[in-house]
Amino acid sequence: MEKFIIAHMYPDLMNLYGDRGNLLCLQKRMEWYGLNCEIKNISLHEDLEFSQFDMIFMGGGSDREQNLVCGHLLKRTDQLMKLIESGLPALFICGAYQMLGSYYKAQDGNVIDGLGIFPFHTECRQGRLIGNILIETEINGRKTSVVGFENHGGRTYFTDPIIKSLGKVIKGYGNNGEDKTEGLIYKNLIGTYLHGPLLPKNPVLADFFIHNMTDRKGIKLNRVLDDTIEKIAHEQVKNKILAE
């Protein structure tokens, strides 16, 4: 059985709103596909070698935690950028997503430097953007809806049209509550404000990461999972959001 390793970055600091459920979802679906998935927790005190991982995951955290984590990652940004360019699958949620930009400006005016991997920045404003969210996106050439829950004070603004958002907001706020964009997608990386957790509600996104991981190892998945229950749950959440 082929083994895959997913890095859970800073689970003691960056794990708000059930974000860890995304890893449980990936691990279980990979088991159903006949794959062995190990989740490796990474702390601030460990040396990082991203090339040993098949995927990277980081959840959300408060301003203080973001500052600590970003300081640790800044020394390894070049390595991370090269692997993202090479197609390393990665999921960054909320505070982790904000960290990929040039900076995060807190409500008190304090500026936290980001990793600068993508041309965007985030500014914290009064009043949080909270609630269920529905977006439309395109994954592997197929249009699909994505549902989730958002809770963030930061407003993220792209500063270069080269960035592609994950999707268009149908209901909810998204990146900033103004331009109807949500998250970003670049090669095999997704950054998003959707908590919930995201992947159990949206199996198409879970399989986006799984297929990208297997493709990078030259493994062809011949099995198709029966997502009948997952699709029913997704549609129920979607209809609930549309009715709000």
C-alpha positions as CSV (number, residue, x, y, z in Angstrom):
1,M,0.0,0.0,0.0
2,E,1.5,3.3,-1.1
3,K,2.2,5.7,1.8
4,F,1.5,9.4,1.8
5,I,2.5,12.0,4.4
6,I,0.5,15.1,5.0
7,A,2.1,17.8,7.2
8,H,-0.3,19.4,9.7
9,M,1.5,22.7,10.3
10,Y,1.4,24.0,13.9
11,P,-1.8,22.1,15.1
12,D,-1.2,23.6,18.6
13,L,-1.4,27.1,17.3
14,M,-3.4,27.1,14.1
15,N,-6.5,25.0,14.5
16,L,-9.7,27.1,14.9
17,Y,-13.3,26.0,14.1
18,G,-12.7,22.3,13.6
19,D,-10.1,22.8,10.8
20,R,-8.5,19.4,11.8
21,G,-11.6,17.7,10.4
22,N,-10.1,18.3,6.9
23,L,-7.3,16.0,7.7
24,L,-9.5,13.3,9.1
25,C,-11.6,13.5,5.9
26,L,-8.5,13.2,3.6
27,Q,-7.1,10.3,5.7
28,K,-10.4,8.4,5.6
29,R,-11.0,8.9,1.8
30,M,-7.5,7.9,1.1
31,E,-8.0,4.7,3.1
32,W,-11.2,4.0,1.0
33,Y,-9.0,4.5,-2.1
34,G,-6.6,1.9,-0.8
35,L,-3.9,4.4,0.2
36,N,-2.0,4.8,3.4
37,C,-2.0,8.3,4.8
38,E,0.1,9.5,7.7
39,I,-0.6,12.9,9.4
40,K,2.6,14.4,10.7
41,N,2.3,17.3,13.2
42,I,4.9,20.0,12.8
43,S,5.7,22.4,15.6
44,L,7.7,25.6,15.9
45,H,10.6,23.7,17.3
46,E,11.1,21.4,14.3
47,D,13.3,21.7,11.3
48,L,11.2,21.8,8.2
49,E,12.0,19.9,5.0
50,F,8.9,20.4,2.9
51,S,10.1,18.0,0.2
52,Q,9.4,15.0,2.5
53,F,5.6,15.7,2.4
54,D,2.9,14.9,-0.2
55,M,0.7,17.7,1.0
56,I,0.7,20.6,3.5
57,F,-2.2,21.7,5.6
58,M,-2.5,24.7,8.0
59,G,-5.7,26.0,9.7
60,G,-6.6,29.3,11.2
61,G,-5.3,31.1,14.2
62,S,-5.4,34.4,16.1
63,D,-3.1,37.4,15.3
64,R,-0.6,36.3,18.0
65,E,-0.3,32.8,16.7
66,Q,0.0,34.0,13.1
67,N,2.9,36.2,14.1
68,L,4.7,33.3,15.7
69,V,4.1,30.9,12.8
70,C,5.1,33.4,10.1
71,G,8.4,34.2,11.9
72,H,9.2,30.4,11.7
73,L,8.2,30.1,8.1
74,L,9.9,33.2,6.8
75,K,13.3,31.4,6.9
76,R,11.8,28.7,4.7
77,T,9.8,30.7,2.2
78,D,12.0,30.1,-0.8
79,Q,11.8,26.3,-0.3
80,L,8.0,26.5,0.1
81,M,7.6,28.7,-3.0
82,K,9.6,26.2,-5.1
83,L,7.5,23.3,-4.0
84,I,4.2,25.2,-4.6
85,E,5.5,26.0,-8.1
86,S,6.2,22.3,-8.6
87,G,2.6,21.5,-7.8
88,L,2.8,20.4,-4.1
89,P,-0.8,20.2,-2.9
90,A,-1.6,22.6,0.0
91,L,-4.6,23.8,1.8
92,F,-4.3,27.1,3.9
93,I,-7.4,28.2,5.8
94,C,-8.2,31.7,7.2
95,G,-5.1,33.0,9.1
96,A,-2.9,30.6,7.2
97,Y,-4.3,31.9,4.0
98,Q,-3.7,35.5,5.0
99,M,-0.1,34.6,5.8
100,L,0.6,33.8,2.1
101,G,0.2,37.5,1.2
102,S,2.5,40.4,1.7
103,Y,1.2,41.6,5.1
104,Y,-1.7,41.6,7.6
105,K,-2.7,44.9,9.2
106,A,-4.3,44.4,12.6
107,Q,-7.2,46.7,13.8
108,D,-4.7,48.5,16.1
109,G,-2.6,49.4,13.1
110,N,0.1,46.8,13.8
111,V,1.5,45.3,10.6
112,I,2.5,41.6,10.5
113,D,4.7,40.7,7.6
114,G,3.4,37.8,5.5
115,L,5.4,35.3,3.5
116,G,4.9,37.3,0.3
117,I,4.2,34.3,-1.8
118,F,1.2,35.9,-3.5
119,P,0.5,39.6,-4.3
120,F,-2.3,40.3,-1.8
121,H,-2.7,41.8,1.6
122,T,-5.2,41.7,4.4
123,E,-6.5,44.4,6.7
124,C,-8.6,43.8,9.8
125,R,-11.7,46.0,10.1
126,Q,-14.3,46.5,12.7
127,G,-17.1,44.0,12.5
128,R,-16.5,40.3,11.6
129,L,-17.6,38.6,8.5
130,I,-19.5,35.6,9.9
131,G,-21.9,33.1,8.6
132,N,-22.6,30.3,6.1
133,I,-21.1,30.8,2.6
134,L,-21.8,29.4,-0.8
135,I,-19.5,29.9,-3.8
136,E,-19.3,28.7,-7.3
137,T,-16.0,27.4,-8.6
138,E,-14.3,25.3,-11.3
139,I,-12.2,22.3,-10.3
140,N,-10.4,20.4,-13.0
141,G,-12.6,22.0,-15.7
142,R,-15.8,21.1,-13.9
143,K,-18.1,23.7,-12.4
144,T,-19.2,23.0,-8.9
145,S,-20.6,24.6,-5.8
146,V,-18.7,24.8,-2.5
147,V,-20.2,25.3,0.9
148,G,-18.7,26.3,4.2
149,F,-18.6,28.6,7.2
150,E,-16.6,31.8,7.5
151,N,-15.7,33.9,10.6
152,H,-13.0,36.5,10.0
153,G,-12.2,40.1,10.7
154,G,-9.6,40.4,8.0
155,R,-10.4,41.7,4.5
156,T,-8.2,40.3,1.8
157,Y,-7.5,42.3,-1.3
158,F,-5.6,41.0,-4.4
159,T,-3.1,43.5,-5.7
160,D,-2.4,41.8,-9.0
161,P,-5.0,40.4,-11.5
162,I,-2.7,37.4,-12.0
163,I,-4.2,35.8,-8.9
164,K,-7.2,33.6,-9.5
165,S,-9.8,33.4,-6.7
166,L,-11.1,30.0,-5.7
167,G,-14.6,31.1,-6.6
168,K,-17.5,33.6,-6.9
169,V,-19.5,34.3,-3.8
170,I,-23.2,33.5,-4.2
171,K,-24.1,33.9,-0.5
172,G,-21.8,35.2,2.2
173,Y,-18.8,37.6,2.3
174,G,-15.7,35.9,0.9
175,N,-12.3,37.6,0.7
176,N,-13.5,41.1,1.7
177,G,-17.3,41.3,1.5
178,E,-17.0,43.7,-1.5
179,D,-15.8,42.1,-4.7
180,K,-17.6,38.7,-4.5
181,T,-14.4,36.7,-4.6
182,E,-13.5,33.9,-2.2
183,G,-10.1,32.4,-1.5
184,L,-7.4,31.7,-4.1
185,I,-6.4,28.7,-6.2
186,Y,-2.9,28.4,-7.7
187,K,-1.8,25.1,-9.3
188,N,-2.5,22.6,-6.5
189,L,-2.7,25.1,-3.6
190,I,-6.0,26.4,-2.2
191,G,-6.3,29.3,0.3
192,T,-9.7,30.0,1.7
193,Y,-11.7,31.5,4.5
194,L,-14.0,28.5,4.6
195,H,-14.0,26.6,7.9
196,G,-16.5,24.1,8.9
197,P,-14.5,21.9,8.2
198,L,-14.4,22.4,4.4
199,L,-13.5,19.0,2.9
200,P,-16.2,16.7,4.4
201,K,-18.9,19.1,3.0
202,N,-17.2,19.2,-0.4
203,P,-15.8,15.9,-1.5
204,V,-14.9,17.3,-4.9
205,L,-12.3,19.4,-3.1
206,A,-11.0,16.5,-1.0
207,D,-10.5,14.5,-4.2
208,F,-8.8,17.5,-5.9
209,F,-6.0,17.1,-3.3
210,I,-6.0,13.3,-3.3
211,H,-5.7,13.0,-7.1
212,N,-3.0,15.6,-7.2
213,M,-1.0,13.7,-4.5
214,T,-1.3,10.4,-6.4
215,D,-0.6,12.0,-9.8
216,R,2.7,13.4,-8.4
217,K,3.7,9.8,-7.5
218,G,2.5,8.4,-10.8
219,I,-0.3,6.4,-9.2
220,K,-3.5,6.0,-11.1
221,L,-6.7,5.6,-9.0
222,N,-9.0,3.1,-10.6
223,R,-11.6,3.2,-7.8
224,V,-14.5,5.6,-7.8
225,L,-16.0,6.3,-4.3
226,D,-19.7,6.3,-3.7
227,D,-20.4,9.8,-2.6
228,T,-24.1,9.6,-2.5
229,I,-24.4,10.5,1.2
230,E,-21.8,13.2,0.9
231,K,-23.6,14.8,-2.1
232,I,-27.0,14.7,-0.3
233,A,-25.4,16.4,2.7
234,H,-23.8,19.0,0.4
235,E,-27.1,19.8,-1.3
236,Q,-28.9,20.1,2.0
237,V,-26.4,22.6,3.2
238,K,-26.5,24.5,-0.1
239,N,-30.3,24.7,-0.1
240,K,-30.2,25.9,3.6
241,I,-27.8,28.7,2.7
242,L,-29.8,29.8,-0.4
243,A,-33.0,29.9,1.8
244,E,-31.4,32.1,4.5
